[in-house]
């Protein structure tokens, strides 16, 4: 099963939760950091790196001798990566998402596939845990194509359950990360910003039809607005992590809080039970619907 750990905003404790779950997961597990813009799950899991490869996106290159300037490629591109200007076909590689539509519709086959480097895909291992991470090169903004390549590798190496540390927010990268999950954990905090972005995430992910539960980090810091909203919308609260100096100290030292702070291991084991139960129940409902 695939479990995505997501949040409406950065800094809520999403990676902290991901690291603790991956560490205490008793079955074979693959920890995947899909926050390719700023991955940091490896700082807590400390995997032994076993391989690194480049990630690329396919971009069109124009054969000016064959191009008849019909504009079919320009018209199909939804990302404005191709244009005709003063009788010249211009390709903007940084805007290309690599869908291949332009090459498919070109009647003269004047567009040939090239490629542009996006970043790297890193594989490692820590005990019985496989580790996989994508990392964009500096200045690169095209996250989804690299994320798709990381997920392709995940399909080859994962032999058991998968814990995905998703990008924060509700933009394309976040949706890409959670869309194939069997259950989603929404990490939030009881602050005005945390609650605001938690609502956005819940509204964005709900149409996917994936079971979701909340984890309230730094519980006791603010008021009960988050809990009241969850009760109103029927969102189960799978765990609450207290606002505790010991947790902050363990985090600042790069330690996994489920191991470093007494009592939290049981909290995360119960969280795991809720996640697995929700995914299994949804799977059974899918069988009955079919």
N, C-alpha and C positions, 0 to 999 in steps of 0.2 A: 504494500500500500504506500501511497505517496501523501505526505503531510507537508503543507506549506505553512510557514510561520511568517505572518504578515503584520503590517501596522499602517495606520493612516499617516504617520509622520515618523521622521527619524528621531532616534534618541529615546524611544519608549522602552527599550529592553528586548527588542526582537532577537538580536544575535545572542544575547544572554540566555534567553529561553531556548533558542536553537541548540546552543552548545551544551546546555544541561541535558536536554532531551537526548541528543545524540550520544552523550557520554554514558547515560544510564540505560540506554536501550539494550535489552538483553539479547535480542535476536540480532542476526546480521543486519547491519544498517549502513546506508550510504549517506553521508552528510554532504549536501550540495549548496555552495554559496552562489546564488544567482544575483546577488547585489553587485553586478559586474562593474559598476561605476566606482564603488569604494568597498571592495570585499574586505572583511575583517574576521570572519569565522575562524580562519587558520590561526589567528593570534591566541585563541583560547584552546583549540584542539591540538595545536602543535603537531601536525602530521609529518611523517617522513615523506618528503616529496620524491615520487618515483618517476615522474615524467612531465614534460612541458611541451606543448605544441602551439603553433600559431593558429589564430582564428582569422578567417577571411570572409569577405562578402563578395559575391559575384557581381560585377558591374559591366555594362556594355562598352565596347570600344567600336568606333565607327570606321568603316571602310569607305572613304570618301569617293573612291572610283565606282563603287557599286550603288551608293546612295542616290536616289532620285528625288530626294527632298519632298516626299509625299506627306510627311507629317503624321503618319500612323503611329509611330513610336511616341511622339510628343503627346498625341491625343489620349493614348491609353495610360500614360504615366500619371498616377495619382499624387506623386510626390514632387512633381515639377523638376525632375532630375534631367530632363531632356528638353531642349527648345531649338527652334529654328530662328536664326537671326542673320539678316542680310544674306540669305541664301546659304548659310553655313549651319551645319548641325553641331550643336554644342551639348556635351554631356557633363553634368556636375556630379562627379563620383561621391562626394560627401553627402549628397541628398538621396542617393540611390539606396533602396532597401533590398535589392537583389531578388526581386520577385520573378524576373525573366520575361515579363509580359511584353516588353518592347521588342525583344528578340523573336518572340513567338509571332508577333503580328507583322513584322517587317517583310514585305512581299519580295524584296530583292536580297534578303539575307545579308544585308549590309552591316548588321550589328553582330559582333562576335564577342563571346564571353571573355572578360578579363577578370582581375580580382584586385581587391584592396585590403590591406591588413587592418584588422580591427583591434586585435589584442592577443591574449594568450589563454590557453586552457591548461590548467594545472591539475595533476592527479597525485594523490598521496594516500598514505595509510597510517592509521593509528590503532594498534591492537587489532580487534576484529572489525574495525570501522574503515570503510572506504571513504576517501575524501575527494571532492571534485570542486573546482572553482574556476570561474571566468573572471578575467581582469582586462578591462579596456585599456588601450594605450592612452597615454596622456594627451588630452585635447580631443579625444574621440567622443562623439555623441550618439553613435548608432548602437544602442544596447541590444535591442531585440534579436538581430541576426546572430550576435555572439551567444546570447542566451539560448537560442535554438540549437546551436552547435554543442553547447554544454549539455543540454537535455538529450541530444542524440547520443553523446558519450555515456550519459547516465543510463540510457536504455541498454547499453552493451555491458556495463560493469556491475550494475546493481543486481544483486542476487536475493536481497531481502527488502525490507522497508526502506523508504527514502525520507529524509528530513531536509526540506528546502528552506534555506534562509533567504526569503524573498526581498526584493527592493522595497523601500518604504514608499508610501503614497498610493495613488490610484491611477497613475499614468500607464502608458503602454507596457513598460517593463514590469510593473507590478501585476497587471492583468496577465501578461505572458507567463509569469512565474506560477500563478495559482490556478490557471485554467484547467490543468490536467490533474489536480490534486483530488484525493479522496476525502480530505477534510482540511479545513483552514482554521488556524489559530490566529485570532486577532488580538495582538498585544496592545494595550493602551495604558494610560495613566490618568488618575483623577485630577486633572488640571483642565482649565478652559480650552487650551490648545489641543490637549490630548483628546478630550471629549469631542470637540469639533471635528477633528480629523478621523476619529473612530467612526463617527456617523457617516462621513464621506466614504470610508472604506466599506462599511456595512452596506451602504446603498449601492456601491459599485460592484461588490462581489455577489450580492444576493441574487441577481438575475442568472448567475451561473448555475444555481441549483446545487451548490456544494455545501455540505454541513459545515456550520461555523460555530465556534465557541470563543468566548472572551477570556483573556488572561489580564487581570488588573495588576500592573506592576506599581511599586511604590504605594501600595494600598495604605490608607491612613493619612496620606499627604494632604488630600483635599476633602471634598464633600462626597455625597452619595449620588451625584448626578449620573455618573456612568452606570452604577448599579440600578438606578431607577429606570434609565433608558433601556437597559437590557431586560428588565422585568416587563416593561411595557411592550417591547418588540418580541419577546419570547426568545431572547438570545441567552443560551446557557453560559453561566460563568464557571469555567472549568478550573480556574485556580486564581488565587490572590497571593501576590508576593509582597511582603511587608516593606514599608519604608524604614530601612535599617542601615545603620552606619557600617555594620560588618559586611553587608552585601556590597556596599559601595567600595569598601576597601578591597574586598576580594576581586571585584571587577577591575579596579584600577591596577591590580597586580597581574591581570591576565589569567585569573584562576576561574575555574568552572564553579559557579556558586552552589550547584547541587551537591558538590563534594566538599566545598570549603566552608559552608555555613550549616551548622547543626539544625536539623529539622526540615531543611528544604528538599532533601532527597525524597522524603515521603510526599511532599507537595508535588514534585515533578512525576513521581510514579503514579499518583492519582490523576494527574493531568494526562499522562500517557493512556491510562485506562479509559478516560473520557474520549480521547481522540480516537482510539481504536474502536470503541463501542459505537461512536457516531458514524465512522466510516463503514463498519460492518452492517449497521442498521440501514444505512443508505443503500448499500450494495444489495441487501435483501429486498428492500422496497423496489429497487430497479428490476430484480428478477420477477417480482410479482406483477409489476407494471407490464413487463414484456409478455 
